[in-house]
Amino acid sequence: MLRKLAFAGAALATVVASIVPAVQPAQAATGFSVSNGRLLDANGNDFVMRGVNHAYAWYKERDSSFADIKRTGANTVRVVLDLNVSAGEITTIINLCRTNRLICMLEIHNTTGYGDSGGGNATLAQAADFWVSRRSVLTGQERYVLINIGNEPLGNNNAGNWTSSTTGAIRTIRNAGLQHTLVVDGPNWGQDWSNTMRSNAPSVFAADTLRNTVFSIHMYGVYGQAATINNYLNAFISARLPIIVGEFGNNHSDGDVDENTIMATAQQKGIGYLGWSWSGNGSPVEYLDMTNGFNAASLTAWGQRIINGANGIRATSREASVYGGTTNPTTPPVGGGTAPNGFPYCASAGSDPDGDGWGWENSQSCVVRGGRADTGSTPTSPATAPNGFPYCASAGSDPDGDGWGWENSASCVLRGGRADH
Protein backbone atom coordinates (compact mmCIF):
# COMPACT_ATOMS: atom_id res chain seq x y z
CA MET A 1 0.00 0.00 0.00
CA LEU A 2 1.32 3.45 -0.90
CA ARG A 3 0.35 6.45 1.18
CA LYS A 4 -2.05 8.79 -0.62
CA LEU A 5 -2.21 6.53 -3.65
CA ALA A 6 -5.02 4.27 -4.80
CA PHE A 7 -3.70 1.50 -6.94
CA ALA A 8 -5.14 0.83 -10.35
CA GLY A 9 -7.30 -2.25 -10.41
CA ALA A 10 -6.12 -5.37 -12.16
CA ALA A 11 -8.33 -7.97 -13.77
CA LEU A 12 -7.97 -11.33 -12.17
CA ALA A 13 -6.14 -13.54 -14.62
CA THR A 14 -7.31 -17.08 -15.17
CA VAL A 15 -4.10 -18.90 -14.66
CA VAL A 16 -3.73 -22.61 -14.36
CA ALA A 17 -0.93 -22.90 -11.83
CA SER A 18 0.19 -25.73 -9.65
CA ILE A 19 2.67 -26.03 -6.84
CA VAL A 20 4.51 -29.26 -6.34
CA PRO A 21 4.10 -30.35 -2.72
CA ALA A 22 7.30 -30.88 -0.80
CA VAL A 23 8.34 -31.19 2.82
CA GLN A 24 11.18 -28.87 3.72
CA PRO A 25 12.55 -29.20 7.26
CA ALA A 26 13.89 -25.94 8.60
CA GLN A 27 17.48 -25.77 9.68
CA ALA A 28 18.35 -24.90 13.26
CA ALA A 29 17.94 -21.19 13.93
CA THR A 30 18.35 -18.78 16.82
CA GLY A 31 15.03 -17.10 16.11
CA PHE A 32 11.95 -17.75 14.02
CA SER A 33 12.08 -20.68 11.64
CA VAL A 34 9.91 -22.53 9.14
CA SER A 35 9.05 -26.21 9.40
CA ASN A 36 6.65 -28.15 7.19
CA GLY A 37 4.94 -24.98 6.04
CA ARG A 38 4.49 -23.50 9.52
CA LEU A 39 6.17 -20.50 11.11
CA LEU A 40 7.71 -21.37 14.48
CA ASP A 41 8.97 -18.93 17.06
CA ALA A 42 12.36 -19.22 18.75
CA ASN A 43 10.93 -21.69 21.29
CA GLY A 44 9.71 -23.96 18.52
CA ASN A 45 6.05 -23.05 19.05
CA ASP A 46 3.64 -22.46 16.18
CA PHE A 47 3.15 -18.72 15.68
CA VAL A 48 0.14 -17.22 13.90
CA MET A 49 0.41 -13.49 13.27
CA ARG A 50 -2.45 -11.24 14.24
CA GLY A 51 -1.61 -7.61 13.85
CA VAL A 52 -1.49 -4.25 12.22
CA ASN A 53 0.59 -2.29 9.73
CA HIS A 54 2.02 0.96 11.07
CA ALA A 55 3.36 3.67 8.73
CA TYR A 56 6.41 4.62 10.80
CA ALA A 57 8.34 6.10 7.86
CA TRP A 58 5.72 8.83 7.43
CA TYR A 59 4.79 9.31 11.09
CA LYS A 60 7.96 8.87 13.10
CA GLU A 61 6.60 10.94 15.97
CA ARG A 62 3.85 8.39 16.68
CA ASP A 63 5.83 6.18 19.05
CA SER A 64 2.74 5.68 21.22
CA SER A 65 1.15 3.70 18.38
CA PHE A 66 3.17 0.62 19.35
CA ALA A 67 1.58 0.49 22.80
CA ASP A 68 -1.84 1.28 21.33
CA ILE A 69 -1.52 -1.53 18.81
CA LYS A 70 -0.52 -3.94 21.56
CA ARG A 71 -3.65 -3.03 23.51
CA THR A 72 -5.79 -4.29 20.63
CA GLY A 73 -4.44 -7.74 21.46
CA ALA A 74 -2.12 -7.79 18.44
CA ASN A 75 0.97 -9.99 18.60
CA THR A 76 2.72 -8.47 15.56
CA VAL A 77 3.28 -5.06 14.02
CA ARG A 78 4.48 -4.62 10.46
CA VAL A 79 6.54 -1.43 10.39
CA VAL A 80 6.87 0.67 7.23
CA LEU A 81 10.44 1.87 6.63
CA ASP A 82 12.21 3.60 3.77
CA LEU A 83 15.80 3.50 2.59
CA ASN A 84 16.65 6.59 4.65
CA VAL A 85 15.86 5.03 8.03
CA SER A 86 19.02 4.92 10.11
CA ALA A 87 20.45 2.07 12.14
CA GLY A 88 19.64 4.04 15.28
CA GLU A 89 16.00 4.37 14.26
CA ILE A 90 15.77 0.63 13.64
CA THR A 91 17.13 0.01 17.13
CA THR A 92 14.47 2.32 18.55
CA ILE A 93 11.73 0.52 16.64
CA ILE A 94 12.89 -2.91 17.79
CA ASN A 95 13.03 -1.66 21.38
CA LEU A 96 9.47 -0.32 21.08
CA CYS A 97 8.31 -3.68 19.76
CA ARG A 98 10.06 -5.61 22.51
CA THR A 99 8.88 -3.25 25.26
CA ASN A 100 5.32 -3.81 24.07
CA ARG A 101 5.81 -7.56 23.59
CA LEU A 102 5.17 -7.38 19.85
CA ILE A 103 6.88 -9.32 17.09
CA CYS A 104 8.40 -6.78 14.76
CA MET A 105 8.16 -7.23 10.98
CA LEU A 106 10.28 -4.60 9.25
CA GLU A 107 9.67 -3.75 5.59
CA ILE A 108 11.15 -1.40 2.96
CA HIS A 109 8.40 0.50 1.15
CA ASN A 110 10.42 2.04 -1.70
CA THR A 111 9.96 -1.10 -3.80
CA THR A 112 6.18 -0.74 -4.04
CA GLY A 113 5.01 -1.33 -7.61
CA TYR A 114 8.50 -0.82 -9.03
CA GLY A 115 8.45 -0.55 -12.82
CA ASP A 116 4.91 0.82 -13.12
CA SER A 117 3.89 4.43 -13.46
CA GLY A 118 3.51 5.78 -9.93
CA GLY A 119 5.51 2.91 -8.49
CA GLY A 120 8.44 2.99 -6.10
CA ASN A 121 12.01 4.01 -6.86
CA ALA A 122 13.94 1.00 -5.57
CA THR A 123 14.60 -2.56 -6.70
CA LEU A 124 14.60 -5.60 -4.47
CA ALA A 125 18.38 -5.69 -4.90
CA GLN A 126 18.61 -2.23 -3.36
CA ALA A 127 16.32 -3.29 -0.54
CA ALA A 128 18.52 -6.33 0.13
CA ASP A 129 21.59 -4.10 0.24
CA PHE A 130 19.79 -1.91 2.78
CA TRP A 131 19.23 -4.85 5.13
CA VAL A 132 22.87 -5.87 4.79
CA SER A 133 23.94 -2.31 5.61
CA ARG A 134 21.89 -2.46 8.85
CA ARG A 135 23.24 -5.88 9.80
CA SER A 136 24.90 -4.64 13.00
CA VAL A 137 21.59 -3.67 14.63
CA LEU A 138 19.61 -6.62 13.25
CA THR A 139 21.96 -9.39 14.33
CA GLY A 140 20.92 -10.79 17.69
CA GLN A 141 17.27 -9.81 17.22
CA GLU A 142 16.19 -12.95 15.37
CA ARG A 143 13.82 -13.95 18.19
CA TYR A 144 11.80 -10.75 17.77
CA VAL A 145 12.32 -9.47 14.21
CA LEU A 146 11.29 -10.71 10.77
CA ILE A 147 12.63 -9.01 7.63
CA ASN A 148 10.06 -8.28 4.93
CA ILE A 149 12.58 -7.60 2.17
CA GLY A 150 10.52 -5.20 0.07
CA ASN A 151 6.89 -4.12 -0.01
CA GLU A 152 4.87 -5.15 -3.08
CA PRO A 153 7.92 -5.36 -5.37
CA LEU A 154 7.21 -4.97 -9.07
CA GLY A 155 4.01 -3.73 -10.59
CA ASN A 156 1.97 -5.22 -13.40
CA ASN A 157 4.34 -4.49 -16.27
CA ASN A 158 7.29 -6.55 -15.06
CA ALA A 159 5.82 -9.20 -12.75
CA GLY A 160 7.74 -11.85 -14.65
CA ASN A 161 10.95 -10.61 -13.05
CA TRP A 162 9.70 -11.46 -9.59
CA THR A 163 11.29 -14.89 -9.23
CA SER A 164 14.82 -13.88 -10.20
CA SER A 165 14.62 -10.61 -8.26
CA THR A 166 13.38 -12.32 -5.12
CA THR A 167 15.84 -15.20 -5.17
CA GLY A 168 18.67 -12.74 -5.78
CA ALA A 169 17.63 -10.62 -2.80
CA ILE A 170 17.39 -13.68 -0.55
CA ARG A 171 20.87 -14.82 -1.55
CA THR A 172 22.34 -11.37 -0.90
CA ILE A 173 20.90 -11.34 2.60
CA ARG A 174 21.94 -14.90 3.43
CA ASN A 175 25.44 -14.41 2.03
CA ALA A 176 25.81 -11.50 4.45
CA GLY A 177 25.12 -13.86 7.36
CA LEU A 178 21.66 -12.64 8.36
CA GLN A 179 19.61 -15.59 9.68
CA HIS A 180 16.24 -13.90 10.31
CA THR A 181 13.04 -15.29 8.88
CA LEU A 182 12.55 -13.48 5.58
CA VAL A 183 9.13 -12.43 4.29
CA VAL A 184 8.59 -11.87 0.56
CA ASP A 185 5.65 -10.08 -1.05
CA GLY A 186 4.15 -10.92 -4.42
CA PRO A 187 4.26 -8.81 -7.59
CA ASN A 188 1.27 -6.99 -9.16
CA TRP A 189 1.39 -4.43 -6.35
CA GLY A 190 1.39 -7.29 -3.86
CA GLN A 191 -1.83 -8.96 -5.08
CA ASP A 192 -0.17 -11.53 -7.37
CA TRP A 193 -3.18 -11.69 -9.68
CA SER A 194 -0.86 -13.23 -12.29
CA ASN A 195 -0.13 -16.09 -9.84
CA THR A 196 3.58 -15.51 -10.37
CA MET A 197 4.45 -15.93 -6.70
CA ARG A 198 2.01 -18.79 -6.30
CA SER A 199 3.58 -20.70 -9.21
CA ASN A 200 7.21 -20.01 -8.35
CA ALA A 201 7.11 -20.16 -4.56
CA PRO A 202 8.78 -23.61 -4.36
CA SER A 203 11.88 -22.50 -6.26
CA VAL A 204 12.12 -19.28 -4.27
CA PHE A 205 11.81 -21.18 -0.99
CA ALA A 206 14.53 -23.59 -2.13
CA ALA A 207 16.82 -20.66 -2.95
CA ASP A 208 16.97 -19.79 0.75
CA THR A 209 19.83 -21.83 2.21
CA LEU A 210 18.12 -21.75 5.61
CA ARG A 211 14.68 -22.66 4.21
CA ASN A 212 13.38 -19.82 6.35
CA THR A 213 11.21 -17.73 4.04
CA VAL A 214 7.52 -16.85 4.44
CA PHE A 215 5.31 -15.72 1.54
CA SER A 216 3.00 -12.74 1.95
CA ILE A 217 -0.04 -11.96 -0.18
CA HIS A 218 -1.77 -8.56 -0.05
CA MET A 219 -5.52 -8.85 -0.52
CA TYR A 220 -7.45 -5.89 -1.88
CA GLY A 221 -9.89 -5.63 -4.79
CA VAL A 222 -8.64 -8.75 -6.57
CA TYR A 223 -9.85 -10.74 -3.55
CA GLY A 224 -13.52 -9.90 -3.48
CA GLN A 225 -14.72 -13.48 -3.86
CA ALA A 226 -14.44 -16.28 -1.33
CA ALA A 227 -13.37 -18.79 -3.97
CA THR A 228 -10.45 -16.60 -5.07
CA ILE A 229 -9.27 -16.16 -1.49
CA ASN A 230 -9.53 -19.83 -0.59
CA ASN A 231 -7.99 -21.10 -3.82
CA TYR A 232 -4.95 -18.88 -3.37
CA LEU A 233 -4.32 -19.71 0.27
CA ASN A 234 -5.05 -23.41 -0.16
CA ALA A 235 -2.42 -23.70 -2.87
CA PHE A 236 0.29 -22.80 -0.36
CA ILE A 237 -1.16 -24.99 2.36
CA SER A 238 -1.28 -27.97 0.00
CA ALA A 239 2.35 -27.37 -0.94
CA ARG A 240 3.30 -26.97 2.73
CA LEU A 241 4.72 -23.52 2.10
CA PRO A 242 4.19 -20.77 4.71
CA ILE A 243 1.76 -18.03 3.69
CA ILE A 244 0.39 -14.95 5.46
CA VAL A 245 -1.94 -12.14 4.46
CA GLY A 246 0.48 -9.27 4.96
CA GLU A 247 -1.99 -6.52 4.07
CA PHE A 248 -5.74 -6.31 3.54
CA GLY A 249 -8.62 -3.94 4.14
CA ASN A 250 -12.40 -3.97 4.09
CA ASN A 251 -12.60 -1.99 0.86
CA HIS A 252 -10.36 -0.56 -1.83
CA SER A 253 -10.43 1.64 -4.88
CA ASP A 254 -9.89 -1.40 -7.13
CA GLY A 255 -12.92 -3.22 -5.76
CA ASP A 256 -14.66 -4.47 -2.64
CA VAL A 257 -12.68 -6.83 -0.42
CA ASP A 258 -14.18 -9.92 1.20
CA GLU A 259 -12.57 -9.33 4.57
CA ASN A 260 -14.98 -11.71 6.27
CA THR A 261 -13.70 -14.67 4.26
CA ILE A 262 -10.08 -13.57 4.66
CA MET A 263 -10.38 -13.47 8.43
CA ALA A 264 -12.51 -16.60 8.76
CA THR A 265 -10.24 -18.65 6.52
CA ALA A 266 -7.14 -17.37 8.28
CA GLN A 267 -8.57 -18.42 11.62
CA GLN A 268 -9.76 -21.80 10.37
CA LYS A 269 -6.44 -22.68 8.75
CA GLY A 270 -4.02 -21.01 11.16
CA ILE A 271 -2.83 -18.35 8.70
CA GLY A 272 -1.42 -15.06 9.95
CA TYR A 273 -2.94 -11.74 8.93
CA LEU A 274 -1.92 -8.09 9.28
CA GLY A 275 -4.46 -5.39 8.49
CA TRP A 276 -3.64 -2.15 6.71
CA SER A 277 -3.29 0.18 8.60
CA TRP A 278 -3.32 1.86 12.01
CA SER A 279 -3.79 5.44 10.78
CA GLY A 280 -2.48 8.11 8.41
CA ASN A 281 -3.81 6.99 5.04
CA GLY A 282 -4.40 9.88 2.67
CA SER A 283 -7.01 10.57 0.02
CA PRO A 284 -8.69 8.63 -1.47
CA VAL A 285 -8.11 5.65 0.84
CA GLU A 286 -8.70 7.21 4.25
CA TYR A 287 -11.24 4.46 4.93
CA LEU A 288 -8.32 2.08 5.49
CA ASP A 289 -7.45 3.85 8.75
CA MET A 290 -8.28 1.74 11.81
CA THR A 291 -8.25 4.76 14.10
CA ASN A 292 -9.27 8.36 13.67
CA GLY A 293 -6.14 10.50 13.84
CA PHE A 294 -4.07 7.82 15.64
CA ASN A 295 -6.55 7.98 18.55
CA ALA A 296 -6.82 4.44 19.91
CA ALA A 297 -10.05 5.37 21.70
CA SER A 298 -11.68 6.32 18.39
CA LEU A 299 -11.90 3.29 16.11
CA THR A 300 -13.20 3.57 12.57
CA ALA A 301 -15.61 1.03 11.10
CA TRP A 302 -12.61 -0.87 9.72
CA GLY A 303 -10.88 -0.68 13.09
CA GLN A 304 -13.91 -2.07 14.89
CA ARG A 305 -14.22 -4.87 12.35
CA ILE A 306 -10.66 -6.13 12.40
CA ILE A 307 -10.04 -5.62 16.11
CA ASN A 308 -13.36 -6.48 17.76
CA GLY A 309 -15.27 -8.35 15.06
CA ALA A 310 -15.69 -12.05 14.38
CA ASN A 311 -12.31 -13.75 13.88
CA GLY A 312 -10.73 -10.41 14.74
CA ILE A 313 -7.46 -9.60 16.45
CA ARG A 314 -8.78 -9.38 19.99
CA ALA A 315 -10.51 -12.75 19.80
CA THR A 316 -7.86 -14.76 18.00
CA SER A 317 -4.41 -13.30 18.74
CA ARG A 318 -1.97 -15.14 20.99
CA GLU A 319 1.21 -13.51 22.26
CA ALA A 320 4.48 -15.01 21.03
CA SER A 321 5.94 -17.47 23.50
CA VAL A 322 9.27 -15.60 23.49
CA TYR A 323 7.42 -13.04 25.61
CA GLY A 324 5.92 -15.65 27.88
CA GLY A 325 2.75 -16.33 25.89
CA THR A 326 1.86 -19.99 26.23
CA THR A 327 -1.41 -20.49 24.34
CA ASN A 328 -1.05 -22.16 20.96
CA PRO A 329 -3.15 -20.22 18.39
CA THR A 330 -4.28 -23.48 16.79
CA THR A 331 -5.47 -24.93 20.11
CA PRO A 332 -9.05 -24.20 21.26
CA PRO A 333 -9.17 -21.78 24.22
CA VAL A 334 -9.42 -23.22 27.70
CA GLY A 335 -13.02 -22.05 27.89
CA GLY A 336 -14.02 -24.71 25.39
CA GLY A 337 -14.17 -23.35 21.86
CA THR A 338 -15.47 -20.27 20.12
CA ALA A 339 -18.83 -18.53 20.39
CA PRO A 340 -20.90 -17.89 17.21
CA ASN A 341 -19.63 -14.30 17.16
CA GLY A 342 -16.03 -15.48 16.82
CA PHE A 343 -14.87 -14.75 20.36
CA PRO A 344 -13.57 -17.52 22.65
CA TYR A 345 -15.74 -18.80 25.47
CA CYS A 346 -14.64 -17.80 28.97
CA ALA A 347 -13.18 -20.49 31.18
CA SER A 348 -14.98 -18.99 34.17
CA ALA A 349 -18.23 -17.04 34.50
CA GLY A 350 -16.42 -15.06 37.18
CA SER A 351 -14.63 -13.25 34.37
CA ASP A 352 -17.87 -11.34 33.78
CA PRO A 353 -18.41 -9.31 36.99
CA ASP A 354 -21.05 -6.99 35.51
CA GLY A 355 -23.19 -9.76 34.02
CA ASP A 356 -23.27 -8.41 30.45
CA GLY A 357 -22.10 -11.73 29.02
CA TRP A 358 -18.60 -10.48 28.22
CA GLY A 359 -15.53 -11.43 30.22
CA TRP A 360 -11.79 -10.79 30.11
CA GLU A 361 -9.28 -13.66 30.21
CA ASN A 362 -5.76 -14.14 28.88
CA SER A 363 -5.59 -10.47 27.86
CA GLN A 364 -8.61 -10.69 25.54
CA SER A 365 -12.40 -10.51 25.52
CA CYS A 366 -14.33 -13.75 25.98
CA VAL A 367 -17.99 -14.80 25.95
CA VAL A 368 -19.77 -16.42 28.91
CA ARG A 369 -21.34 -19.61 27.58
CA GLY A 370 -25.13 -19.20 27.55
CA GLY A 371 -24.87 -15.53 28.53
CA ARG A 372 -26.28 -12.44 26.87
CA ALA A 373 -23.33 -12.17 24.49
CA ASP A 374 -23.50 -15.80 23.36
CA THR A 375 -24.97 -14.90 19.96
CA GLY A 376 -23.73 -14.32 16.44
CA SER A 377 -23.30 -10.61 17.00
CA THR A 378 -20.13 -8.70 17.68
CA PRO A 379 -19.78 -5.86 20.15
CA THR A 380 -20.72 -2.58 18.55
CA SER A 381 -20.63 -0.41 21.64
CA PRO A 382 -18.92 2.94 21.27
CA ALA A 383 -15.37 3.41 22.49
CA THR A 384 -16.47 6.28 24.75
CA ALA A 385 -18.81 6.14 27.74
CA PRO A 386 -21.81 8.53 27.95
CA ASN A 387 -19.81 10.70 30.38
CA GLY A 388 -17.17 11.31 27.73
CA PHE A 389 -14.41 9.14 29.15
CA PRO A 390 -12.99 6.21 27.14
CA TYR A 391 -13.95 2.69 28.10
CA CYS A 392 -11.22 0.62 29.74
CA ALA A 393 -9.69 -2.16 27.66
CA SER A 394 -9.41 -4.39 30.74
CA ALA A 395 -11.55 -4.82 33.83
CA GLY A 396 -8.29 -5.25 35.72
CA SER A 397 -7.73 -1.51 35.39
CA ASP A 398 -10.37 -1.00 38.11
CA PRO A 399 -8.91 -2.77 41.17
CA ASP A 400 -11.21 -1.11 43.73
CA GLY A 401 -14.44 -1.82 41.83
CA ASP A 402 -15.68 1.77 41.69
CA GLY A 403 -16.15 1.62 37.92
CA TRP A 404 -13.15 3.82 37.15
CA GLY A 405 -9.84 2.58 35.79
CA TRP A 406 -6.50 4.04 34.70
CA GLU A 407 -5.02 3.24 31.29
CA ASN A 408 -2.71 5.12 28.91
CA SER A 409 -2.09 7.77 31.59
CA ALA A 410 -5.78 8.68 31.65
CA SER A 411 -8.98 7.76 33.47
CA CYS A 412 -11.25 5.22 31.81
CA VAL A 413 -14.68 3.75 32.52
CA LEU A 414 -15.34 0.06 33.11
CA ARG A 415 -18.01 -0.93 30.58
CA GLY A 416 -21.23 -1.73 32.47
CA GLY A 417 -19.72 -0.59 35.75
CA ARG A 418 -20.88 1.98 38.31
CA ALA A 419 -19.35 4.87 36.37
CA ASP A 420 -20.86 3.89 33.02
CA HIS A 421 -23.41 6.71 32.76
N, C-alpha and C positions, 0 to 999 in steps of 0.2 A: 504494500500500500504506500503510495506517495502522498505526502501532505499536500492539501489543496489541489489535488488532481484526481479527477474521476477517469478511470481507465476506459478505453474504448472496448465495447463488447466484442466478443469473439464467438462465432458460431461453433457449436460443439461438433467436432469432426467425428464421423463414424469410422473408427479405426479398429480393425481386428488386430488385437495385440495380446500376446500371451507371455507369461513369465514362467520360466522353468523353475519348479520348486527345488530348493536345495537347503540342506541344514548346514549352517555355518557356525561352529562353536567360537565364541569370543575368546581372544587371548587374555591372559591375566592382565589386569589394569589396576591402577591406584585409585581410579575414580569410577565414573559411570562406564558401563560396558554393554555390549549387545550379545545376547545368546538366544539362538533359535527364534529370532524375530522379535524378541522382547528387550526392552530397555531395562537394565538393572542398575540400581544405585551402588555406591561403593561398598555397601554391606551385602551385596548380592541379592537384594530384595527387588521385586518387580516394582517399577515406578511408572505411574500413569500421570502425565502432566494435566493439571487443571490450572489455567491461569490467564494472564492478561498481557497484551502488548503495551509498552510504555515508550512514548516518543522522547526519550532523554535528549537526543541530539538537538532537538528544537526547543526543549523546555528544561534546560539544565538546572534551573533554579527550583524545580519541583521535587526536591529530595523527599518531601513528606509523602509523595505518591507511593513509595515503596512500602511504608507502614500501612497506608490506606489500602493498598492492594492486598497485603497480607490479611487485613481484617475482613476481607471478603471470603476468606477461607482458602484463597489461592495457594498453591504450592510452588508455582513457577512464575517468573516474570521474564518476558522476552523484551530485551532492551535495545532500542534503536540507537545505533552509533553511526558516525561517518568517519571518513579517512583522516579527519583532523583531530579526532579525540586522542588525547595524550595518554601516556602510560599512567600518569598520576590520576587522571579521571577514571580510568578503568579500575584502578585500585579502589577508588572511592565507591564506585558502583558495586564492586564485588563485596566490599565491606557493608554497604547498605543491604545487599541481598542477604548476607550471612547474619547480620544483626536482626533482620526480620524473618530469618529462617525460611528464606525463599531460595529455590534453585534458580540460578542466573543463566539465561540463554542470551548470549551476546551476538548481535548481527550487524553487518555493514550494509547500509542502505543505498550507497552510491551505485550499486549494481542493478537497481530496479529497472527492468525493461530495457536493458542495454541493447542498443542497435535499432530501436524504434524511435520515431519522432516523439519527443517528450520524455524519453527514457533517461536512465542514469548515465553518469560520465565515467564509470569504472568497470573494468572487466573482472571476472573472477580471479584471474591471475594477480591483478593488483590487490584484490581483497585478501588473497592468500599471503601476499607479501606483507600486507598490513599486520596480519596475525603473527607472522614470523617476527616482525619488528617489535611486537609487544610481548614477545616470549618471556621476558624476564618477570613480568607481573602476572602472567598466566600460569607459569609453571608452579606446581604446588597447590593449585586450586581445582584440580580435576574432580574432587569430590563434590564441588558446588557449582561448577561452571561448564556449560556446553557451548561450543563454538558453532554458530550458524554462519557458514562461510560468507555468503552473500545473499541479500534479499532479492527474491524474484529475478534471478539473473536471466538475461536475454528476453527479448520481447517476442513478437509473433513472426518477425521477418527472418530471424536467424536461429530459431529453436533447434534446428538440426545440429548446431554446434554445442548443444548442452552436454552431451556425453563426454566429448574430448575436453571441454573446458572444466567440467566438474572433476573428472579424474585427474587432470593436471593440477588443479588446485589442491586436491586431497594429497597428492604425492608431494607437492611443495611443503605442505604443513607437516606431513609425517617425516619427510627427510630432515626437517629442522628439529625433530625430536619431540614435538608436541604430541601428547598422548590423550588429549581430551576426546570425549565423544564429539564427533562432527555432525552437524545437521545441514542437509542440502535441500534447497528449494527447487521447484520445477521451473521450466521455462514458461513462455506465454503469460508473462506477468504473474508467474506463480501458480496459474490455474491448470497448466499442463493439459489444455484441451486437445492438443495433438497427441497425447499419450506418449510423448517422448521419454519422460522420466519413468513412467510406468513400464514401458517396453525395455528400457536399458538399465533399470535399477540393478539387476543381478551383476552386470559387468562393472558398474560403478562401485557396488559394495565390495566386489572382489578386488578392486584396485586399491582398497584401503588395506595396508599390511596388517593392521590391528583388527580388521573386521569390526569396526566400531563407528559405523556411520548410520544415521537415522534419516529417513526421507520425510520431507514436509510438503504437504499440499495446501495451497491457499484456496479456500472455497468462497467464491462470490457468485456472480450471476450465472456462470456456467453450471453451477450446482443448485439448480432450482427444482430438480426432480429427485425423488427418493431413489429411483433406480440408478441414476447417474452416480449419486453419492455412494450407494452400497456397492455397485460394480467396481468403482475405483478402489475403495478401501479393501474390499474382499480380495482383489487381485494381489495386494501386498500380503495380506494375511495368508492366503493360500500358498504363496511363495516363501512364507516365513521370513519376510523382510520387514523391518520396523518402519512404521508409518505414523505420523501425527498430522493433525490439522493445525498448521502453524499460524494461520490467520483465517477468520471468517467473521461475517456480520449477519445482521438480520435483514439486510437490504443492500442494494448497490445500484449504481447508475447503469450497469450493464445487465440488470435483471434482478428479479426477486430471488432471495436465497432461502432454501429450506433449512433453516437453522434447527427446527425441531428434529428433523431426521438426522442431521449432523450430530447433535448432542445425544440423541437416543442411541444411535448406532455406536457412537464413541463409548458410551457407558456400557452398552451391551457387550461390546467386543474388547473392552479394555484399551481403547485408543486415546492418546492424549489430545487435548485441544487447548488452544490459546486464542482468545477473542481479540479482535481489533476494535477499538483500543481505548485506553483509560480516558483520555481527553485530549483536546487540542486539534482535532480534525478541522480543516478549513472548508470553505464552500467548494463544491456543492455536496460534500459528504459529511456534514456536521452530524448527521443522524447516527454515525458510527461511534460517536462519543458515548462512553458508559456513564460518565458523570458530567454534570453541568459545571463548566469552569473549574475542573479539578476538585470540586467539592464532593467529598465522599458521602456526605449526608444528603446529597441531591442527585439521586440516580435518574438517568433517562429511561425511556421505555426499553432500550436495548440493554442498559445496565441492569434493570430489574430482571429482564428475561434471563440473561446469561448468569447472573449471580444468584438470584433467588428462585428462578423458575425450575420447572421439571428437568431433571438431569443437569442442573446447573452447578456452578462452582461450589456453592456453599453445601450442597447436598452430597456431592460426589468426590470432593477433593480430599486427599490424604497427604499429610506432611511427609516429606522424605525422611527415611529412617536415619539418615546421617545427622538429622537434628533431633533425633529421639522419637520420631513418629514410628509407631509400631503396627498400625492397621494396614493390611494389604488391600489396595484398591479393588482387587478382583474378588475379595472375600466378603460375603454379606456382613453387614454391621451386626454387632452383638445383639442389638434389639430384635433381630429376626427378620431381616429383609427390608423391602422398600415399600412405602405407601404408594397409592395410586398417583399421588401428585409428584412422585419422584424423590421425595425426601426419605431418609432412613427412619425406621421406627425406633423410638426410644427404648433403651434397655430397662428404664425405670419410670413409672408414672410420676415419681417424685421430682423428675426433671422439669415438671410443668407446675410450678407453684401457684400460678394465677388461674389455672384451670381452663385456659383457652385452647387446649389441645396441642400446643406447641411447646417443646422442651429444648434444652441446650445440653448436648453431651459431646465429648471429644472435639470441642472447639467448633461445633456446627449445630445448626438447627435440626431437630428431629420431631417426629410426629408420635403422639401417644396413641397406641393401637386402640381403635374403637372410640377415640375422642372426637371433638368437634372438628379437628383439622384432618381427620382420616377420610379425605375425599379426593377427588381428582383435581381439585383446584390448587393454585399456588398462592402464596401470600401476596396481596396487592395493597397492603396497608402503606400509607405514606411514610416517608423517612423521618418526618417531623411530627411531634405530638401536637395536640390542639393548643398547648400553651407556648408553642414556638420553639421549644427545645428539641434537639435531635433525640431519636430513640437510641437506647443503648444496644450495642451489638451483642452483649452478653449479660445474662442475669447476674453473673458473678461480680459485675461492676457495682452492685448494690448490696454490700455486705450487711448493712443494718436493717434492710427490709423496709425502708421508708419510701421506696419508689424512685429514689434519685440515685444515679450512678455518676462515675467520673471516668471519662474516656477521652483520649486525644486532647488532654489538657483543658477539658471543658465539661460542664455538667450535661448529663443526659437523663432521659426518662425511661424507666423500665416499662416496656409495652404491657398494658393491662394492669399495671401497678397502681399504688395509691396516688401517684403524681400524674397519672395519665388522664389529664382533663384540661 
